């Protein structure tokens, strides 16, 4: 999973070209306290998505990607400026 730009101000772009595109995935943005701030489903054959991070407070966050109904498969940290 690729994340850019990092750090980000308003929009975060996620590159999912290397995941199994036959399945649904749940994308979660998690703060440093472990709280899920945002969640979104990626449907089969989606390879890029955009997340609006403009409302997040500045700081460090984790983006995790889970197969729907499965365990975390991918995670990346990003900084919100």
VEXMARMAR-688587 format. One record per residue: z negated, x negated, y of N, C-alpha, C in turn; residue in three letters. Coordinates in steps of 0.1 Angstrom, whole numbers, plus 5000, padded with zeros to 4 digits. Example, Ala and Ser with C-alpha at 12.3 -4.5 7.8 and 13.67 -1.06 7.14 Angstrom:
BEGIN
{site {4922; 4868; 4943}; {4922; 4877; 4955}; {4922; 4868; 4967}; 'ALA'}
{site {4929; 4872; 4978}; {4929; 4863; 4989}; {4921; 4871; 5000}; 'SER'}
end
This chain:
BEGIN
{site {5000; 4991; 4988}; {5000; 5000; 5000}; {5000; 4991; 5012}; 'UNK'}
{site {5009; 4994; 5021}; {5009; 4986; 5034}; {5004; 4995; 5045}; 'UNK'}
{site {4997; 4989; 5055}; {4992; 4996; 5066}; {4996; 4989; 5079}; 'UNK'}
{site {5002; 4996; 5088}; {5005; 4989; 5101}; {5006; 5000; 5112}; 'UNK'}
{site {5005; 4997; 5124}; {5000; 4984; 5129}; {4985; 4983; 5126}; 'UNK'}
{site {4980; 4971; 5125}; {4966; 4969; 5122}; {4961; 4957; 5130}; 'UNK'}
{site {4954; 4959; 5141}; {4947; 4971; 5145}; {4956; 4982; 5151}; 'UNK'}
{site {4951; 4994; 5151}; {4959; 5006; 5155}; {4951; 5013; 5166}; 'UNK'}
{site {4959; 5020; 5175}; {4953; 5027; 5186}; {4955; 5042; 5184}; 'UNK'}
{site {4967; 5047; 5181}; {4970; 5061; 5180}; {4975; 5066; 5167}; 'UNK'}
{site {4983; 5058; 5161}; {4990; 5062; 5148}; {4990; 5050; 5138}; 'UNK'}
{site {4987; 5054; 5126}; {4987; 5044; 5115}; {4998; 5048; 5105}; 'UNK'}
{site {5006; 5038; 5102}; {5017; 5041; 5092}; {5014; 5035; 5079}; 'UNK'}
{site {5015; 5043; 5068}; {5012; 5038; 5055}; {5025; 5037; 5047}; 'UNK'}
{site {5026; 5026; 5040}; {5038; 5024; 5031}; {5034; 5025; 5017}; 'UNK'}
{site {5040; 5035; 5010}; {5036; 5037; 4996}; {5048; 5035; 4987}; 'UNK'}
{site {5057; 5026; 4990}; {5069; 5024; 4982}; {5066; 5018; 4968}; 'UNK'}
{site {5053; 5012; 4966}; {5050; 5006; 4954}; {5041; 5014; 4945}; 'UNK'}
{site {5039; 5027; 4948}; {5030; 5036; 4940}; {5039; 5044; 4930}; 'UNK'}
{site {5033; 5051; 4921}; {5040; 5060; 4912}; {5044; 5072; 4919}; 'UNK'}
{site {5056; 5074; 4922}; {5061; 5085; 4930}; {5063; 5098; 4922}; 'UNK'}
{site {5059; 5099; 4910}; {5060; 5111; 4902}; {5047; 5119; 4903}; 'UNK'}
{site {5037; 5114; 4910}; {5024; 5121; 4910}; {5020; 5123; 4925}; 'UNK'}
{site {5011; 5133; 4926}; {5004; 5136; 4939}; {4993; 5126; 4941}; 'UNK'}
{site {4991; 5121; 4953}; {4980; 5112; 4957}; {4972; 5118; 4968}; 'UNK'}
{site {4959; 5115; 4969}; {4951; 5119; 4980}; {4948; 5107; 4988}; 'UNK'}
{site {4951; 5107; 5001}; {4948; 5096; 5010}; {4935; 5100; 5018}; 'UNK'}
{site {4926; 5091; 5019}; {4913; 5094; 5026}; {4911; 5082; 5036}; 'UNK'}
{site {4906; 5086; 5048}; {4901; 5077; 5058}; {4886; 5077; 5057}; 'UNK'}
{site {4880; 5066; 5055}; {4865; 5066; 5053}; {4859; 5056; 5063}; 'UNK'}
{site {4848; 5061; 5069}; {4841; 5052; 5079}; {4832; 5043; 5073}; 'UNK'}
{site {4825; 5034; 5081}; {4816; 5024; 5075}; {4804; 5030; 5069}; 'UNK'}
{site {4801; 5043; 5071}; {4789; 5049; 5065}; {4793; 5056; 5052}; 'UNK'}
{site {4806; 5055; 5048}; {4811; 5061; 5036}; {4815; 5076; 5037}; 'UNK'}
{site {4816; 5081; 5049}; {4820; 5095; 5051}; {4835; 5096; 5052}; 'UNK'}
{site {4840; 5106; 5045}; {4855; 5109; 5046}; {4858; 5115; 5059}; 'UNK'}
{site {4866; 5109; 5068}; {4869; 5114; 5081}; {4882; 5122; 5081}; 'UNK'}
{site {4891; 5118; 5073}; {4904; 5125; 5072}; {4908; 5124; 5058}; 'UNK'}
{site {4916; 5135; 5054}; {4922; 5135; 5040}; {4935; 5141; 5041}; 'UNK'}
{site {4944; 5136; 5033}; {4958; 5142; 5032}; {4964; 5139; 5018}; 'UNK'}
{site {4972; 5149; 5014}; {4979; 5147; 5001}; {4993; 5142; 5003}; 'UNK'}
{site {4996; 5132; 4995}; {5010; 5127; 4994}; {5017; 5133; 4982}; 'UNK'}
{site {5028; 5139; 4984}; {5035; 5146; 4973}; {5045; 5137; 4967}; 'UNK'}
{site {5050; 5140; 4955}; {5059; 5131; 4948}; {5071; 5127; 4957}; 'UNK'}
{site {5075; 5115; 4957}; {5087; 5109; 4964}; {5084; 5107; 4979}; 'UNK'}
{site {5072; 5109; 4984}; {5069; 5104; 4998}; {5066; 5089; 4997}; 'UNK'}
{site {5073; 5082; 5005}; {5071; 5067; 5005}; {5064; 5062; 5018}; 'UNK'}
{site {5065; 5069; 5029}; {5059; 5066; 5041}; {5052; 5078; 5047}; 'UNK'}
{site {5040; 5076; 5053}; {5033; 5087; 5060}; {5027; 5081; 5073}; 'UNK'}
{site {5025; 5090; 5082}; {5019; 5086; 5095}; {5005; 5094; 5096}; 'UNK'}
{site {4995; 5086; 5100}; {4982; 5092; 5102}; {4978; 5092; 5117}; 'UNK'}
{site {4974; 5103; 5122}; {4970; 5103; 5136}; {4955; 5098; 5136}; 'UNK'}
{site {4953; 5086; 5142}; {4940; 5080; 5143}; {4934; 5080; 5157}; 'UNK'}
{site {4941; 5087; 5166}; {4938; 5087; 5180}; {4924; 5092; 5183}; 'UNK'}
{site {4919; 5101; 5175}; {4906; 5107; 5177}; {4894; 5099; 5171}; 'UNK'}
{site {4898; 5089; 5163}; {4887; 5081; 5157}; {4880; 5072; 5167}; 'UNK'}
{site {4868; 5069; 5165}; {4861; 5060; 5174}; {4865; 5046; 5170}; 'UNK'}
{site {4865; 5037; 5180}; {4868; 5023; 5177}; {4859; 5017; 5166}; 'UNK'}
{site {4865; 5010; 5157}; {4857; 5004; 5146}; {4866; 5001; 5134}; 'UNK'}
{site {4859; 4998; 5123}; {4866; 4995; 5110}; {4865; 5007; 5101}; 'UNK'}
{site {4876; 5009; 5094}; {4878; 5021; 5085}; {4885; 5016; 5072}; 'UNK'}
{site {4883; 5024; 5062}; {4890; 5022; 5049}; {4899; 5033; 5046}; 'UNK'}
{site {4911; 5030; 5042}; {4921; 5040; 5037}; {4921; 5038; 5022}; 'UNK'}
{site {4918; 5049; 5015}; {4919; 5048; 5000}; {4930; 5058; 4995}; 'UNK'}
{site {4937; 5054; 4985}; {4947; 5063; 4979}; {4943; 5065; 4964}; 'UNK'}
{site {4941; 5078; 4960}; {4937; 5081; 4947}; {4948; 5090; 4941}; 'UNK'}
{site {4951; 5088; 4928}; {4959; 5098; 4921}; {4951; 5111; 4921}; 'UNK'}
{site {4958; 5122; 4924}; {4951; 5135; 4924}; {4943; 5137; 4911}; 'UNK'}
{site {4930; 5138; 4912}; {4922; 5140; 4900}; {4919; 5127; 4893}; 'UNK'}
{site {4922; 5115; 4899}; {4920; 5102; 4893}; {4911; 5094; 4901}; 'UNK'}
{site {4909; 5081; 4897}; {4901; 5072; 4904}; {4909; 5065; 4915}; 'UNK'}
{site {4901; 5058; 4924}; {4908; 5051; 4935}; {4917; 5040; 4929}; 'UNK'}
{site {4929; 5040; 4934}; {4939; 5030; 4929}; {4942; 5019; 4939}; 'UNK'}
{site {4942; 5023; 4952}; {4945; 5014; 4963}; {4935; 5016; 4974}; 'UNK'}
{site {4932; 5005; 4981}; {4924; 5007; 4994}; {4927; 4995; 5003}; 'UNK'}
{site {4927; 4998; 5016}; {4929; 4988; 5026}; {4920; 4991; 5038}; 'UNK'}
{site {4916; 4981; 5045}; {4908; 4983; 5057}; {4917; 4982; 5069}; 'UNK'}
{site {4914; 4990; 5079}; {4921; 4988; 5092}; {4911; 4990; 5103}; 'UNK'}
{site {4915; 4985; 5115}; {4907; 4985; 5127}; {4913; 4995; 5137}; 'UNK'}
{site {4904; 5004; 5142}; {4909; 5013; 5153}; {4904; 5007; 5166}; 'UNK'}
{site {4913; 5005; 5175}; {4909; 4999; 5188}; {4907; 5010; 5198}; 'UNK'}
end
